[in-house]
Amino acid sequence: MGADIPKQFLPVGGKPVLMHTISRFHAYDKDLKVILVLPKTQQAYWQELCEQYHFDEDYQLADGGTSRFQSCKNGISMIPTDAVGLVAIHDGVRPFVSCDTISRCFDTAETAKAVIPVLPVTDTLRFIGDSQSGRNVQRSDYKTVQTPQVFDIQLIKKAYEQEESTDFTDDASVVERLGQVVTMVEGNRENIKITTPFDLKVAEVLLEL
């Protein structure tokens, strides 16, 4: 992002991105229990932002780890060992996930146990590999993956008992290592991941829609 502060704390529409994200899940269900995973070094600043913006939505705070895997594991560990139900794991910098997408993920996971939202690929794709020129591939064979990724609680707890691997690029890849089939549902186009200054500009426009 090139900013002095982490991207989840950058203001969009008058308040930090992360606050929009948490609010979106409470818009889906005001009683939803939220676990926010942040590095210890960022927690004091987050608390300052909460006071500054009078952000008082309910959540639990977990310490971030040295990797995405460790951070997710820390967050999941705060769920009681004997808990039953579903948990959604979501990127803090995806503040425009729709309530419809969240609902599709949770509703499908009631029976499927592992669900991810996806969108069709619209750009032409080219596989490079070791080739200088590469070759085109059928974009219909691919999907772009979003979050929230929703799982049966006991399934995801078991999955994160595994040793960390470089093959784990998201939570779905962790549960797939157990042999679990992951079900895809439709995501929403506005559910962008804010990673660049351009994304911030797009986010401002999305808030005006």
C-alpha positions in Angstrom: 0.0 0.0 0.0 2.9 2.3 0.7 1.2 4.0 3.6 2.6 4.6 7.1 -0.1 2.6 8.8 -1.5 -0.9 8.1 -4.1 -0.9 5.3 -6.9 -2.2 7.6 -6.6 1.0 9.5 -6.7 3.4 6.6 -9.9 5.6 6.4 -12.5 4.9 3.8 -15.7 6.9 3.9 -14.8 8.6 7.1 -13.7 5.6 9.2 -11.1 2.8 9.1 -11.5 -0.1 6.7 -11.6 -2.7 9.5 -14.6 -1.0 11.2 -16.6 -1.2 7.9 -15.8 -4.9 7.8 -16.9 -5.7 11.3 -20.0 -3.7 10.8 -20.9 -5.6 7.7 -21.0 -8.9 9.6 -23.1 -7.4 12.3 -25.5 -6.1 9.6 -25.9 -9.7 8.6 -26.5 -10.8 12.2 -26.3 -8.3 15.1 -25.6 -11.2 17.5 -22.8 -12.7 15.5 -19.7 -13.3 17.7 -16.7 -11.7 16.1 -13.0 -12.6 16.9 -10.6 -10.0 15.6 -7.0 -11.1 15.1 -4.4 -8.4 15.2 -0.7 -8.4 15.9 0.1 -7.3 19.4 2.0 -4.3 18.0 -1.2 -3.0 16.4 -3.6 -3.5 19.2 -3.0 -0.3 21.1 -3.4 1.8 18.0 -6.6 -0.1 17.1 -8.0 0.8 20.6 -7.1 4.4 20.0 -9.0 4.3 16.7 -12.0 2.8 18.4 -12.1 5.6 20.9 -11.5 8.2 18.2 -14.3 6.9 16.0 -16.6 5.9 18.9 -16.6 2.3 17.6 -18.3 0.2 20.2 -19.3 -2.9 18.3 -18.7 -6.2 20.2 -15.8 -8.4 19.5 -13.0 -10.5 21.1 -9.4 -9.7 20.4 -6.8 -12.4 19.5 -3.1 -12.0 19.0 -1.9 -12.3 15.4 0.9 -14.8 14.6 3.9 -14.8 12.4 1.9 -16.1 9.4 -1.7 -16.2 8.2 -1.8 -19.8 9.3 -0.7 -19.0 12.8 -3.1 -16.0 13.0 -6.1 -18.1 12.0 -5.0 -20.8 14.4 -4.9 -18.2 17.2 -8.3 -16.9 16.4 -9.9 -20.4 16.2 -8.3 -21.3 19.5 -10.5 -18.8 21.2 -13.6 -20.8 20.2 -14.5 -23.2 23.0 -13.2 -26.7 22.5 -16.7 -28.3 22.6 -18.4 -25.6 20.5 -20.7 -26.7 17.7 -21.8 -24.7 14.7 -20.1 -22.7 12.0 -17.3 -20.2 11.9 -16.5 -17.7 9.1 -12.9 -16.6 8.4 -12.7 -13.3 6.6 -10.1 -10.9 5.4 -10.3 -7.6 7.4 -9.6 -5.6 4.3 -12.7 -6.9 2.5 -15.3 -4.4 3.8 -17.8 -4.8 1.0 -18.9 -8.4 1.3 -22.6 -8.5 0.9 -25.1 -9.9 3.4 -26.3 -12.2 0.6 -22.8 -13.6 0.2 -22.4 -14.2 3.9 -25.8 -15.8 4.1 -25.1 -18.1 1.1 -21.9 -19.3 2.8 -23.4 -19.9 6.2 -26.6 -21.6 4.8 -24.6 -23.9 2.5 -22.1 -24.8 5.2 -24.9 -26.1 7.4 -24.7 -29.3 5.4 -21.5 -28.9 3.2 -19.2 -28.1 6.2 -16.7 -26.2 4.1 -17.8 -23.4 1.8 -16.0 -20.6 -0.1 -17.4 -17.8 -2.2 -16.1 -17.5 -5.8 -16.5 -15.5 -8.9 -15.9 -16.4 -12.6 -12.7 -15.2 -14.2 -13.4 -12.5 -16.7 -9.8 -11.8 -17.9 -7.9 -14.0 -20.4 -5.5 -16.2 -18.5 -2.0 -17.2 -19.6 0.0 -20.0 -18.0 3.7 -19.2 -17.8 5.5 -22.0 -16.0 9.0 -22.3 -17.3 8.1 -20.9 -20.7 9.1 -17.4 -22.0 6.0 -17.0 -24.0 3.5 -19.1 -22.0 0.1 -20.4 -23.3 -3.5 -19.4 -22.9 -5.7 -21.5 -20.7 -9.5 -21.8 -20.5 -10.7 -19.2 -18.0 -13.9 -21.3 -17.6 -11.7 -23.8 -15.8 -10.9 -21.3 -13.0 -12.6 -19.2 -10.3 -11.4 -16.3 -8.2 -11.8 -17.1 -4.5 -13.0 -14.6 -1.9 -13.9 -14.7 1.8 -15.6 -15.4 4.1 -14.7 -19.0 4.0 -17.2 -20.8 6.3 -16.5 -24.1 8.1 -17.9 -26.5 10.7 -16.2 -25.5 13.9 -14.9 -29.0 14.8 -13.6 -29.5 11.2 -11.6 -26.3 11.2 -10.2 -26.9 14.6 -9.0 -30.3 13.5 -7.6 -28.9 10.3 -5.5 -26.3 12.2 -3.9 -29.1 14.3 -1.9 -29.9 11.2 1.7 -28.7 10.7 1.9 -25.5 8.7 2.7 -25.9 5.0 3.6 -23.5 2.2 0.8 -25.2 0.3 -1.7 -23.6 2.6 -2.7 -20.5 0.7 -6.1 -20.0 2.4 -8.3 -21.8 5.0 -9.9 -24.0 2.4 -6.6 -25.5 1.4 -6.0 -26.3 5.1 -9.2 -28.4 5.4 -8.7 -29.9 2.0 -5.5 -31.5 3.3 -7.9 -33.6 5.6 -9.7 -34.8 2.5 -12.7 -32.6 3.0 -14.5 -31.5 -0.1 -14.9 -27.7 -0.4 -18.2 -26.4 -1.8 -18.3 -23.2 -3.9 -21.1 -20.6 -3.8 -21.5 -17.3 -5.6 -19.6 -14.3 -4.1 -20.2 -10.6 -4.9 -18.2 -8.5 -7.3 -17.9 -5.6 -4.8 -16.2 -7.8 -2.3 -12.7 -6.5 -3.2 -9.6 -7.0 -1.1 -8.1 -3.5 -0.5 -4.4 -3.9 -1.1 -3.3 -0.9 -3.3 -4.0 2.9 -3.4 -6.2 2.2 -6.5 -8.3 -0.1 -4.4 -8.8 2.7 -1.8 -10.2 4.9 -4.6 -12.5 2.1 -5.8 -13.7 1.7 -2.2 -14.7 5.3 -1.9 -16.8 4.9 -5.0 -18.4 1.7 -3.7 -19.4 3.5 -0.5 -21.3 6.1 -2.6 -23.3 3.5 -4.5 
